[in-house]
Amino acid sequence: MREVIQKLNVLLTHQQKRFLLILFGLTILLSLIETIGISAIMPFISMASNPNILDNGYYSYVYNFFGFESKNLFIIVFGFSLIGFYILRAIYSIFYSYSLNRFSFGTYNEFAYRLFKGYINLPYKDFVAKNTSLLTKNIMSEAQNLSNLVQHGLMFVSEFFTVLFLYALLLAVDWQMTLVLSIVLGIKVFSLTKVLSKIVKKEGKKRSEFQAKFMRIISETFGNFKLVKLYGNEHEIFKSFEHANSNYTKSNIIYSTINQIPRGILETLGFSILIGIVLYILFRYQDASFVIPIISMYALALYRMLPAINRIMISYNGIIFLQKSLDIVHDDLTYNIEPEGNDGISFNTSLTLSKVSFDYNKTTNVLHDISLTIHKGDRIAFIGESGSGKSTLVDIIIGVYKPSFGLVMIDDTPLSNTNIKAWRAKIGYIPQSIYLLDGTVGENVSFGHEYDEMKIINTLQKANIWEFLLSKDGIHTRVGEGGIQLSGGQKQRIGIARALYSAPDILVLDEATSALDTETEASIMNEIYAIGQDKTLIVIAHRLSTLEGCNKILRIIDGKVINA
């Protein structure tokens, strides 16, 4: 539990901690109200069964203090006061429940947002090493589980104080009998917790692992749906999914079943104890009128305490079961990410790489001691075999990757974390595979920027696709998920329009036409050369026929640059 508290202390914001402190106070007040509600029953039953009790002790003091002249009237007023108190208790309970849920779901919203923001801010090198289905799971599921864990923690505190206050009340009624009660219940609760918590923790880890596995299967299957239909290997996929999902379900079944075990045992034990208390009081006092109020007190206290103890155990098991979610969110939110700034940077003359090397890890060196200069207005092409390092080199140039060694200079300014965002804003990037949102053409072109209809139409005209769109719904033409309703050339032209929308200084084509037929490729490349007359153009390509408009061609061989 100490580890859980330490990690939550790191994750919760100052505002959340203040809200949590307020909830802690409300929780104690709720427990106190619950205790008062139960403790007030015994004197009411005592007075109702024997009005003469008002002539003695504290009862007489309260009766005389309020100046009552009729015992029956006092009992009636006291009874209606209790009803009013229970109404107020119900209202407060609703308010507390609202506050608790507000904090819980607000916590989920905060954690989900911070996870999403953290993943977006990951260095590209770190992001590509992760499985996006796992990142989705963390945002959608683990953040929710963590908010549930916090809710379990608050329930644990609430029920703990309720039991504590009721226990103090029972000690005041009869400390000897209460001590016996606490020993019997304490041993039983400790034994149950010790045995069940190990199972719950184990199943909690399984839950997270198998949930990750079946979400990965879903993502990979939907992402390769055409191949699945083509190869007809659905049975293997079904088998893998069923295995992961059934084990995930099994862990939840075991956890839910374990949560029901304490209730049955505690209720059986509670009724047995209550019967034992009745027999003990009858044996000791030999007076039924004396027995009724005490029995009522213990019956009500146990009626409230046993469910409270059960909920304490459920909350504790919930914290243990969901601890893996806390570990995942904690690790991802405390991941050290270097901040990236937007300091101004000018590109007026040249871009220079000085002795640049890059490796993905200590054993995989991709680029070796590369030095080159790209002048503003150049049309430069990089060619080479697959895996030679072309795309990696361009990714360094556009600021997606950071060199492991060496410098990238923009004019006379080193490219660094303080100005990297400003530099990326100068880049228009057209990849080989254009990912289109399941929305309109306009939404896809303005992707990540302010939506301007005239500007969108202008870029679509430059990309030579506007005439086609006029036969549809113009910028409101829907493209389908991944652009499935468009041809390859149409998708590529929308990708070009997207790259031009921000009016970049540099236009980068990363094998942007390699998936197209020769005629379409030639047409699109001619359009790009025409569009990019006032821009610096960087092209990655396999086919030399697409590079006729470039004034410089560099070949990459084994991570080194050689003039073609």
N, C-alpha and C positions, 0 to 999 in steps of 0.2 A: 504493500500500500504506500510505503514511503516513496518508492520509485514513481508511482502513479502521481502522487501529489507534486513531486519535484518537476516532472515533465509538464503537468498542467500549469504549474507556476510559470514555466518558461513560455508556454503557448498562449495563455490568456493575456489579453491586453489589460491596461490599467482600468479602462472603463468596464470591462467584463469583471475584473476583480472587485471593483466597487459595487457593481450590481450583485455579484455573488455574496459580498459581505452583507448587503441589504437583505438578500434572500436568506442568508444565515440567521439574521435577526428575526425575520418573519417566520422562519422555521421554528425557532425556539419559542416564539410567541404562540404559534399554532400548537406546539406540544403542550405549552402551559394551559392554553384554552381547553385542549382535550382533557387534560388532567382535572381541571376545575369542573368541567362538565360531568366527569365520572364521580369525582369526590362529593359533588353536591347532591347526588342521588341518595347516599346513605342517610344524611340528616333528614331529608324529605321523607324517606320511607319510615324512619324512626319516629318522626313527628306524626305522620299519618296513621301509623299503627298504635302509637301511644302518645296522645296530645299532652299528657301530664309531664312529659320530659321537658317541656318548656319552663317548668318550675325550677329547674336545676342547671347549674354550670353555665357554659357558654350560650346555650339555648336561651336561658333566662335573661342573660345580659343583652343579647340581640333583641329579644322580645320587648324588653323594657326600654331599650334605647330608642326604638321607633315608636314607642307609646301606644302599642296595640292594647285593646281591652278585651278582644275576643281571640281565643286560641284558633278557632276554626277560620276566622278571617285572616289571621297571620299565615296559617298553612295554605290557604287559597292564594293569597298574594305571593307567597313564596313559590307556589306551584306555577303561577302565571309568569313570575319573574324567570323561573327556570326555562319555560317555553320561549320567552323572549330571548334569553341567553342562547338557547339552541338555534333560534332563527339567525341571530347575529353570528353565531359560530359557523352556520352553513354559508352565510354571505362571505365571511372572511375566508372560509375554505375555498370558495369559488375564486375569490380574488387571488388567493395564494396560488391556486392551480393555474390561473391565467399568467401570473408573474413567472411561475416556474416554466411553463410552456414557452412563454415569450423569450426567456433567457435561453432555454434549450434550443429552440429553432433559430433564434438569433445567433447562437453559437455555431450552429451548422452553417448558416449563411456566411458567417465570418470565416470559418475554416475553409469552406468550399471556395470562397473568393480568393483567399490567400494562397490556397493550393494552386488554383488556376493561374493566378498572377505569377506565382513562383515558377510554374512550369513554362509559362510564356517567357519569363526572364532568364530561363536556363541558357547557358552558352549552347550554341548549336551542336558543338562537339559532344556535350553531355546529353542533349536531348535525343540525338539519333541513337545513342546507346541504350535508350529506354524503350519499353513496349508501351505504345500509346493506349492499348486497352487497359493496362494496369494503371496508367495515369487517370483514365476515365473512371475506373473503379474507385480509385482513391478519392476523387472529387465527389462522385455520386454516392458511394457506399461508406467508405471509411470515415469521411467527414461526418456523415449522419450517425454512424456508430459511435463516434467520439462524443457527439452531442448527447447521445443516449447514455454514454458512460458518465458524463457530467450529471445528467438527470438522476441516474442511479446513485451517484454520490450524494446529491441533495436529499434524495429519499432516505438514504442510509442515515444521514444526520438527523432528519426530521423524526424518523421512527426511533432512533437511538434516544433522543431526548424525551420522546413520549414515554418510552419504556422506563427511562431513568426517573422521570417525575412520578409515574405511577408506582414505581418500585419504592420511592421515598414515601409515598402515601401509604402503601401497604406496610412499610416498616413502622410508620406511626400508628397504624391500627393494631398490629401484632408482630413484633420484630422476630419472635421465635419461629412462628409459623412461616413468615416471609423468608427467613433465612433457609429453612428447609426447602421451601419452594424454589429459591434461587439456586441452591446446590443441585437439586434434581434437574431443573431446566438448564442450568449452566453446563452440566456434564453432557447432557443430551445435545445441546446446540453446538458445543465445542467439538464433539465427536462427529456430528453431521458435517460441520464446516470443514473439518480436517480431511474427511474422506472425499466429500463431493467437490471441493475446490480444485483438487488435483485433476479430476476428470474434466471439470469445466474448463480449466486452463488449456488442457490438451486439445479439447474439442474446439476451443476458440482459435487456436493456431491452424487447425485443420480447416475450419470455416473460411478463414482468410485465404489460405493456399488454394483450396478447391474453387472458391468464388473467382479468384484471379484466373485460374485455369479455364473455367467455362466461359468467362468473358473474353478471354483471348481467342478461344475457339470460335465464338460468335463473330468477333471482329475479323478474324482471318477468313472465315467462310463467306461472310457477306462481301469482303473485299475481293475475293476470288470467285464470285458467284458464277461467272461464265465458265471458268475452268471446271467448277464442280459439276455443272450441267453437262459439260463436254465429256469429262472423264467418267461420270456416273459413279463416283466413289462416295456417295452419300452414306452408305452403310458404315464405313470406317469413321466418318465424321460423327454420325449418330452415336456410334459406340463410344467414342472419346467424350462427346458431350454428356451422354448418359452417365458415364463413369464419374466425371467431374461433378455434375449436377446432383447425382444421387448421394455422393459423399458429402457435398455441401449441405444437402437436405438432411442427411443422417446426423451431422454435427448439430444442426439446429433442433432436430427432434430430441436428441440426447440432452441437450441443454434445457429445452422446454420441459422435458420429463423430470429432470433432476430438480427443477424449480418447484415442481409439485410435491416432491417427496417430503420436505420439511413440514408442509402444511398438514398432511395426514398424520404424521407422527406427533406433531405438536398438539393438534386437536385431540387426539386420543389421550396423550399425556395430560393435557389441560383438564379434560373431563374427569379423568381419574383423580387428578389433584383436587379438583373441586369437590368431588364426592368424599375424598379423604378429609378435606377441611370441614365439611359438614359433620362427619363422624367425630372428628377431633373436638369441635366446638360443643357438640351435644354431650360428649363424654366429659369434657372439662367443666362446662357451665351448667348442664342439666336444666337449661332454661330456653324454651323455644322462642320467647319474645326477645331474648338477647341474641339468639342465633340469627334471626331474620335480617337485621341490618348488616351484620358482619358478612353473612353469606352473600347478601346483595352486593356489598362492596367488593368482595373477592370475585364474585361472578362477573360483575361489570368490568373490573380491572383486568381479569383474565380474558374476558371477551374482547377487550381492546388490546391487551398486551400480546396475546398469542398471534393475531394477525400482524401486529407490529414486528414481532420477532421474525415471523415468516418473511415479511417484506425486507427486513434487514438482511436476512440470508439471501433472498432473491437479488437484492441490490449488490450485495458483496459478490455473489456469483456473476451478476451482470458485469461488474467492473472487471472481474478476472477474465470472463469470456470475451470482453471487448478490448482487453488490454493490448492485443496485437494491433488494433486500429489506432490506439494511442501511439504505439511505437512507430507505426508507418507514418502517421501525420507529423509526429514530432521530428522524425528523421528528415522528412521532406521539407518541413518549414524551417528547420535549423540548418539546412544545406547552405553552405557558404557560397554566395553569388556575388561576384564583383559588380558594383553599380556601373551603369552605362550612362554617359552624359550626352548633352546636345549642344556643346560649345560650338560656336561657329567655325567653319572650315571652308576655305576657298580652293577651287580647282581652276586655275587660270593658265597654267603652263604644262605641268607634267605630273605623272604618278610614277614613283620610283620604288622598286624593291631592292633592298640592299642585303645581300647574303642571307636570304630567307630560307629557313628549313622548317619542316613540319613533320610531326609524328603523332599518330593517334594514341600510342602508348610507347613505352620504353623499348619495345621489341619491333615496332612497326614504323619504319621511317619512310615517308612518302615523297617528300621533296628535299633536295640536297643543295644548299648553298646557292640559291638562285638570285641573280642580280639582273634587273632589266628596267628599262624606262619606257613608259607609254606617254606620248605627248598628247595634249588636248587636240582633238580632231582626228586622231589616228583611227584607222580601221584595221585592227589587229586580230589575227586568227591564231588559235592554238589547236594543233592537231597531234595525233598520237594514238597508240593502241589503247584499248580499254584497260584501265588500271594503271596507266602511266602517270597519272597525277594531274591531268588537265583540269578537271572540275575542282579539285582541291586547290590548285593554284588560283583559279578564278574566284573561288570562295574566299580566299585570303585577300585578293584584290578588292572585293566588294565588302569586306569587313564581316563576313559570316564566321570565318575562322580567324583565330589569332596565330601568328607565327610562333613556333616553338623557340626559334632563334631568328635574329635579324630584325630589320625595320621596314615598315611601309611608310613612305613619305608622300604627302600630298602637297605639291609645290615645296615649300621649305618647312612644313609642319608635320611632325610624326603623327601617324594614326594611332590613337590610344583610346582608352575607355572614356575619357572626358569628351571626345568629339565623335565617337563612333556612330551615334544615331544621326548626327548631322550629315556624315559622310554617306551612310546608307540611304538617306533621303534623296541623294543625288543619283541613285542607281535605278534604272528600269530593267527588270529581270524577266526574261522569257525562258522558262524551262522546257524540257522535252515533253513532259507530261503536264498539261494544264489542268489544275484542279479547279472545277467550277462548283460554286454553291448551288444548292437546289433552290434557286430563286430566279430573278429576272436578269436579263443582260445588263441592265443599268446597275443593279446591285453588284454584279460580278466585276464590272469595269471599275466602279468607284471603291472597290474592296479596301476597307480600312481608311478611306478618305471621305471628306464631305461630299454629299450627293449633289451634283450640279448637272441638270439635264442637258443644257447647251454644251457644256464641256464634254459630257459623255458622247453626245452625238458627233461632236467635232473629232474626237479620238476614234470613234467607230468609222467615220468617213476616211480618216487617215489609214486605218487598218483595212480599208476596202471590203467592209462587210455591211455597210449601212444600206446599200441597195437591196441586199438579201433580206435584211430585217424589216424593210418597209413592206415587204410582201407578207410579213407576219404581224406582230404587234409592236414593232419598233423596239425602243429600249425596254418595253414591258414584256417582251417575248420571254417566256419561261424556258430554261435550258434543261431542266431535269437534274437529278442527282448525278454529280460528276460530269454534267454536260452530255448525258446519254442521248438527248434528242437532237444533237448536232453532229455534223461530220467532223473528221479529224482536222481538216483545213479550217472549218468554221470555228472550232474550239481554239485553234492556234491564233486566228485573227482576233478573237476576243481576248486572248492572252496578250497579244501585241497591244491592243487598245488599253488593257489594264496597265501594262508597263509604261505607256505613253501618258497616262492620265495625270501623273504627278509632275509632268514636264521635266524629266530627268536630264542630267548632263551626260550621263553614260548609259548606253544601252547594251545589255549583256544577253547573248543568245547561247544558252547551254544545250547544244545539240537540239535546238528548238524545232528543227524540221526533219530530223532523222527518221521519224516514224511515218512520214508522208511519202506519197508516190513522187517520182522525179518531176513530173510536170507541175504538181501543186507546190512542191518544194521550191522549184525555180521561180514560180510566180510570187510566192511569199517572200523569198529572199530579195527579189527585185524591188518589191514594195518596201521592205525594210531598209534597203540601201537608199531608196528615194526618201523615205521618212527621216532617216538618220543622217542626212547631209550635214546638219549643224550640230551633230552629236559625236562623241567619242564612241566607237563601236568595238565591242569585244565579242568574238565569235568562237565557240567551241564546235568543231565539226569533224566528221569522219571523211566525208566526200569532198574532194578538192573542187568539184564542180560548183559547190555552193560558195566558194571563197573568192570568186573573180572580182568582187568589189573591194577586197581588202588590199591595203598597201603594204602589209607586212604579215608574213606567215612564220610562226615559230613552232617547231616540233618538240614535243616532250617525250623523252626516252628515259625510263627508269628514274623519274623524278628530277631530271636535269633538262635545261632549255638548250636547244640546238637550232640555229637558223635553218629553215627549210630550203 
